[in-house]
């Protein structure tokens, strides 16, 4: 296996050395172009993930705010209902006391 790998590497090196300088330059330019495309694709993917993460975090924060507001509103309504019940109970007690006095 090692002999095959060494033979393959030597053959590839000989093939590359046999190429003209223009062919070597064209190959290097193609490799650079591929590397630049890969870099740009990775950067675009990172930006997309960052944007999606930011949008998800904003949506979660908005949902939490809405839940907190709903909770506050429910507590205010419960407090208002308790106040009304307290007032009604007090009025009933006054009415009962007045009825007993008669």
Buried (B, 14 or more C-beta within 10 A) or exposed (E): EEEEEEEEEEEEEEEEEEEEEEEEEEEEEEEEEEEEEEEEEEEEEEEEEEEEEEEEEEEEEEEEEEEEEEEEEEEEEEEEEEEEEEEEEEEEEEEEEEEEEE
